[in-house]
Amino acid sequence: MTARNILKFTRNTALGTTFGLLAATSALAQSDDLPSWNETASKAAIVAFVEKVTKENTPDFVPELERIAVFDNDGTLWTEHPIYVQLAFALDRVKAMAPEHPEWKDTQPFKAVLENDMKALAAAGEKGVVELIMATHSGMSSDEFAKIANDWIASARDPKFKKPYTELVYQPMLELLDYLRANGFKTFIVSGGGVEFMRPWAEKVYGIPPEQIIGSSIKTQFEMRGDVPTLLRLPEVNFIDDKVGKPVGINQHIGRRPIAAFGNSDGDLEMLQWTTMGGTTPRFGLIVHHTDAEREYAYDRDTPFGKLDKALDVAADNGWTVVDMKADWKQIFPGK
């Protein structure tokens, strides 16, 4: 072999090795888009859907403007047991406000909260919860409430894990949000929780700005306090963004039907139906099934928080992906 041929051989070998390494690195990077997901059918279904709708010049291609993905919050993006986080906030607010309301000592459901009587509180049902929310979430401006909510979320700790609630978000779902956004999706929260409870902290935690958060709300009223324009929160329900309310909220606030929806309970059933049933473009629905009693919680049909019954029954018929937390997720929370 001549010196020239040796040089040519060496150069081609080096180039081949370089391209091989680049290809391997690219493949590795692609496989690491969802590193906290095990290599199961759930992860494969997510990746297949995203690749399908982002591949140009194919019948299934969806333009970026139409790539809308909606996520429930409680039980889908962060933990919702032993009680919803916002309910824990309301209970703490009752205790903090109790000195100003001596009548609460003898009035349900406030009496149950002050005596830590969870059985009596549960007996108060949804009506009792609404009463607690109205009493603790109103009577101040929207700015004042945002500060109260933000201060609480920064200091409160989950009773089981002894960590801030914002550290009990699901790492696999954070990766999924990033993965979708990297592929041209616009991500929204569509939650039964209070919209003004979520907005102060959700952008920092999820990367979802306030204008892309849809939730339940109480009525507000504009007024001037001296020369300061103010929105005053009133003790009246404005909109419940749960169950049949979720498609309504999506239509009112987004104005486009999503092509992907992610939930975990029967409260998300109608959102999943609205997103996936009908339409000419590919659609994707996913349910997070809580099956990991060791790392988080295991529950579905028999629970007062995050009940998953009807949606679970129809998931297979509708082609929805059901994530088994225990089997599909390598880790639950960030850093663990």
C-alpha positions as CSV (number, residue, x, y, z in Angstrom):
1,M,0.0,0.0,0.0
2,T,1.4,3.4,-1.0
3,A,1.8,6.2,1.4
4,R,-1.0,8.0,-0.4
5,N,-3.3,5.0,0.0
6,I,-2.4,4.6,3.6
7,L,-3.3,8.2,4.2
8,K,-6.6,7.8,2.4
9,F,-7.4,4.7,4.3
10,T,-6.6,6.3,7.6
11,R,-8.7,9.4,6.8
12,N,-11.7,7.3,5.7
13,T,-11.5,5.1,8.7
14,A,-11.4,8.2,11.0
15,L,-14.4,9.7,9.2
16,G,-16.3,6.4,9.4
17,T,-15.6,6.2,13.1
18,T,-16.6,9.8,13.7
19,F,-19.9,9.4,11.8
20,G,-20.5,6.2,13.7
21,L,-20.0,7.9,17.0
22,L,-22.2,10.8,16.0
23,A,-24.9,8.4,15.0
24,A,-24.6,6.5,18.2
25,T,-24.6,9.7,20.2
26,S,-27.7,10.9,18.3
27,A,-29.5,7.6,19.0
28,L,-28.5,7.7,22.6
29,A,-29.8,11.3,22.9
30,Q,-33.1,10.3,21.3
31,S,-33.5,7.3,23.7
32,D,-32.8,9.6,26.6
33,D,-35.8,11.9,25.9
34,L,-37.7,10.1,28.6
35,P,-35.0,8.6,30.8
36,S,-37.2,8.0,33.8
37,W,-39.5,5.8,31.7
38,N,-38.9,2.1,31.4
39,E,-38.8,0.6,27.9
40,T,-42.4,-0.5,28.0
41,A,-45.5,-0.2,25.7
42,S,-46.5,3.1,27.4
43,K,-43.2,4.8,26.4
44,A,-43.3,3.3,23.0
45,A,-46.8,4.6,22.4
46,I,-45.9,8.2,23.4
47,V,-42.8,8.2,21.1
48,A,-44.7,6.6,18.2
49,F,-47.4,9.3,18.5
50,V,-45.0,12.2,18.6
51,E,-43.0,10.9,15.7
52,K,-46.1,10.3,13.7
53,V,-47.5,13.9,14.1
54,T,-44.2,15.6,13.6
55,K,-43.0,13.8,10.5
56,E,-43.5,16.3,7.6
57,N,-44.9,15.3,4.2
58,T,-46.9,12.5,5.7
59,P,-50.7,12.1,6.0
60,D,-50.5,12.2,9.9
61,F,-48.4,15.3,10.1
62,V,-49.9,18.0,12.4
63,P,-48.7,21.6,12.1
64,E,-47.3,23.1,15.3
65,L,-50.2,25.5,15.8
66,E,-52.5,22.5,16.2
67,R,-50.1,20.5,18.5
68,I,-52.0,21.2,21.7
69,A,-51.5,18.9,24.7
70,V,-53.6,19.2,27.9
71,F,-52.6,17.9,31.4
72,D,-54.6,17.4,34.5
73,N,-52.6,18.4,37.6
74,D,-53.6,16.5,40.7
75,G,-52.5,12.9,40.4
76,T,-51.2,13.5,36.9
77,L,-48.3,15.9,37.4
78,W,-48.0,15.7,41.2
79,T,-49.3,13.7,44.1
80,E,-52.9,14.0,45.3
81,H,-52.9,11.7,48.3
82,P,-53.7,11.6,51.2
83,I,-55.7,14.7,50.2
84,Y,-55.6,17.2,47.3
85,V,-52.8,19.7,47.9
86,Q,-55.2,22.6,47.6
87,L,-57.5,21.1,50.2
88,A,-54.4,20.8,52.5
89,F,-53.9,24.5,51.8
90,A,-57.5,25.3,52.7
91,L,-57.3,23.3,56.0
92,D,-54.2,25.3,57.0
93,R,-55.9,28.5,56.1
94,V,-58.9,27.6,58.4
95,K,-56.5,27.1,61.3
96,A,-54.7,30.4,60.5
97,M,-57.9,32.3,60.2
98,A,-59.7,30.7,63.2
99,P,-58.8,33.5,65.7
100,E,-60.8,35.9,63.6
101,H,-63.8,33.5,63.4
102,P,-64.6,32.1,66.9
103,E,-67.9,30.8,65.6
104,W,-66.0,28.2,63.6
105,K,-65.4,26.2,66.8
106,D,-69.1,25.1,66.7
107,T,-69.8,25.2,63.0
108,Q,-69.2,22.3,60.6
109,P,-67.1,21.7,58.5
110,F,-64.8,24.2,60.2
111,K,-65.2,22.4,63.6
112,A,-63.9,19.2,62.0
113,V,-60.9,21.0,60.6
114,L,-60.0,22.6,63.9
115,E,-60.4,19.3,65.8
116,N,-58.5,17.3,63.1
117,D,-61.6,15.1,62.7
118,M,-61.1,13.7,59.2
119,K,-64.1,11.4,59.5
120,A,-66.4,14.4,60.1
121,L,-64.7,16.3,57.4
122,A,-65.2,13.5,54.9
123,A,-68.9,13.3,55.9
124,A,-69.3,17.0,54.9
125,G,-68.6,15.8,51.4
126,E,-68.2,18.1,48.3
127,K,-70.5,20.7,49.8
128,G,-68.3,21.0,52.9
129,V,-65.1,21.3,50.8
130,V,-66.7,24.1,48.7
131,E,-67.7,25.9,51.9
132,L,-64.1,25.7,53.1
133,I,-62.7,27.0,49.8
134,M,-65.1,29.9,49.7
135,A,-64.3,30.9,53.3
136,T,-60.5,30.7,52.9
137,H,-60.0,31.8,49.3
138,S,-62.1,34.9,49.2
139,G,-62.2,38.4,50.8
140,M,-58.9,39.5,49.5
141,S,-57.5,40.8,46.2
142,S,-56.1,38.4,43.5
143,D,-52.6,39.7,44.2
144,E,-53.0,39.1,48.0
145,F,-54.3,35.6,47.4
146,A,-51.4,34.8,45.0
147,K,-48.9,35.8,47.7
148,I,-50.7,33.7,50.3
149,A,-50.7,30.7,48.0
150,N,-47.1,31.2,47.0
151,D,-45.9,31.6,50.6
152,W,-47.8,28.5,51.7
153,I,-46.5,26.3,48.8
154,A,-42.9,27.4,49.7
155,S,-43.3,26.4,53.3
156,A,-45.8,23.5,53.5
157,R,-44.6,19.9,53.7
158,D,-46.3,16.7,52.7
159,P,-47.2,14.6,55.7
160,K,-45.8,11.3,54.3
161,F,-42.7,12.4,52.4
162,K,-41.8,15.4,54.6
163,K,-41.0,17.4,51.5
164,P,-42.4,20.5,49.8
165,Y,-45.3,19.6,47.5
166,T,-43.4,21.1,44.6
167,E,-40.8,18.4,45.0
168,L,-43.5,15.7,44.8
169,V,-44.0,16.2,41.1
170,Y,-43.6,13.2,38.8
171,Q,-40.2,13.2,37.1
172,P,-41.4,11.1,34.2
173,M,-44.2,13.7,33.5
174,L,-41.7,16.6,33.7
175,E,-39.7,14.8,31.0
176,L,-42.8,14.3,29.0
177,L,-43.7,18.0,29.1
178,D,-40.2,18.8,28.0
179,Y,-40.3,16.2,25.2
180,L,-43.6,17.5,23.9
181,R,-42.4,21.1,23.9
182,A,-39.2,20.1,22.2
183,N,-41.4,18.7,19.4
184,G,-43.5,21.8,18.9
185,F,-46.3,21.1,21.3
186,K,-47.9,23.8,23.4
187,T,-48.7,22.4,26.9
188,F,-51.6,23.4,29.1
189,I,-52.8,22.5,32.6
190,V,-56.5,21.8,32.7
191,S,-57.3,21.1,36.4
192,G,-60.2,20.9,38.8
193,G,-58.0,22.8,41.2
194,G,-58.2,26.6,41.5
195,V,-56.6,28.5,38.7
196,E,-55.3,31.2,40.9
197,F,-53.9,28.7,43.4
198,M,-51.8,27.1,40.6
199,R,-50.6,30.2,38.7
200,P,-48.1,31.6,41.3
201,W,-45.8,28.5,41.2
202,A,-46.7,26.3,38.2
203,E,-44.4,28.1,35.7
204,K,-41.4,27.5,37.9
205,V,-42.3,23.9,38.5
206,Y,-43.7,22.8,35.2
207,G,-42.5,25.4,32.7
208,I,-46.2,26.2,31.9
209,P,-46.9,30.0,32.1
210,P,-50.0,31.4,33.8
211,E,-51.9,32.0,30.6
212,Q,-51.7,28.3,29.8
213,I,-53.4,27.2,33.0
214,I,-57.1,26.5,33.1
215,G,-58.8,25.7,36.4
216,S,-61.8,26.2,38.6
217,S,-62.4,29.8,39.8
218,I,-64.4,31.9,42.1
219,K,-66.0,35.2,41.1
220,T,-64.0,38.3,41.1
221,Q,-65.1,42.0,41.1
222,F,-63.2,45.0,39.9
223,E,-63.0,47.9,42.3
224,M,-60.8,50.9,43.0
225,R,-59.1,51.0,46.4
226,G,-58.3,54.6,46.6
227,D,-56.4,55.1,43.3
228,V,-55.4,51.4,43.1
229,P,-57.3,49.2,40.6
230,T,-58.1,45.9,42.3
231,L,-59.7,42.5,41.6
232,L,-61.6,41.4,44.8
233,R,-62.2,37.7,45.2
234,L,-65.8,36.9,46.2
235,P,-67.2,33.9,48.1
236,E,-69.1,32.6,45.0
237,V,-68.2,29.8,42.6
238,N,-67.6,31.1,39.1
239,F,-66.6,27.9,37.2
240,I,-65.8,24.3,38.1
241,D,-63.2,23.0,35.7
242,D,-63.8,19.3,36.3
243,K,-65.5,16.4,34.5
244,V,-67.9,17.9,31.9
245,G,-66.4,21.4,32.7
246,K,-63.0,20.5,31.3
247,P,-64.0,20.4,27.6
248,V,-65.9,23.6,28.2
249,G,-62.9,25.3,29.8
250,I,-60.6,24.1,27.0
251,N,-62.9,25.5,24.3
252,Q,-63.3,28.8,26.1
253,H,-59.7,29.4,26.9
254,I,-57.7,27.6,24.2
255,G,-60.1,27.7,21.2
256,R,-58.5,24.6,19.7
257,R,-59.3,21.0,20.3
258,P,-56.2,19.3,21.8
259,I,-54.6,16.3,20.0
260,A,-53.2,14.8,23.3
261,A,-54.7,14.6,26.8
262,F,-53.2,13.3,30.0
263,G,-55.2,12.5,33.1
264,N,-55.5,10.0,36.0
265,S,-59.1,10.0,37.2
266,D,-62.7,10.0,36.2
267,G,-62.6,13.7,36.5
268,D,-60.5,13.6,33.3
269,L,-62.9,11.3,31.4
270,E,-64.7,14.0,29.4
271,M,-61.4,15.8,28.6
272,L,-60.0,12.5,27.2
273,Q,-63.2,11.9,25.2
274,W,-63.2,15.5,23.9
275,T,-59.5,15.2,22.8
276,T,-59.4,11.7,21.3
277,M,-62.9,11.0,19.9
278,G,-63.5,12.5,16.5
279,G,-61.3,14.6,14.4
280,T,-59.2,13.6,11.3
281,T,-55.7,14.0,12.8
282,P,-54.0,11.4,15.1
283,R,-55.0,11.7,18.7
284,F,-53.5,10.5,22.0
285,G,-55.0,9.8,25.4
286,L,-53.1,8.7,28.5
287,I,-54.1,7.8,32.0
288,V,-51.7,7.6,34.9
289,H,-52.7,4.6,37.0
290,H,-51.4,4.8,40.6
291,T,-50.1,1.3,41.3
292,D,-47.0,1.9,43.4
293,A,-47.8,1.7,47.1
294,E,-44.1,1.6,48.0
295,R,-42.8,4.6,46.1
296,E,-46.0,6.6,46.1
297,Y,-49.6,5.3,46.5
298,A,-51.8,2.6,45.0
299,Y,-55.4,3.4,44.4
300,D,-58.1,3.6,41.7
301,R,-61.8,2.7,42.1
302,D,-62.2,3.0,45.9
303,T,-60.8,6.4,47.0
304,P,-62.3,9.8,47.7
305,F,-59.4,11.5,45.9
306,G,-58.5,10.7,42.3
307,K,-61.1,8.0,41.8
308,L,-60.3,6.0,38.6
309,D,-63.2,3.8,37.7
310,K,-65.2,4.7,34.5
311,A,-62.2,6.0,32.7
312,L,-60.3,2.9,33.4
313,D,-63.1,0.7,32.1
314,V,-63.3,2.5,28.7
315,A,-59.5,3.1,28.2
316,A,-58.8,0.0,26.1
317,D,-61.9,0.6,23.9
318,N,-60.8,4.1,23.2
319,G,-57.2,3.3,22.6
320,W,-55.9,5.2,25.6
321,T,-52.5,4.4,27.0
322,V,-52.7,3.4,30.7
323,V,-49.4,4.0,32.5
324,D,-48.7,1.5,35.3
325,M,-46.6,3.7,37.6
326,K,-44.9,0.7,39.2
327,A,-44.0,-1.0,36.0
328,D,-43.5,1.9,33.6
329,W,-41.6,4.4,35.7
330,K,-38.0,4.0,36.8
331,Q,-38.5,6.7,39.4
332,I,-41.4,8.7,40.7
333,F,-40.1,12.0,42.0
334,P,-37.1,14.1,41.0
335,G,-33.8,13.0,42.6
336,K,-35.1,9.6,43.6
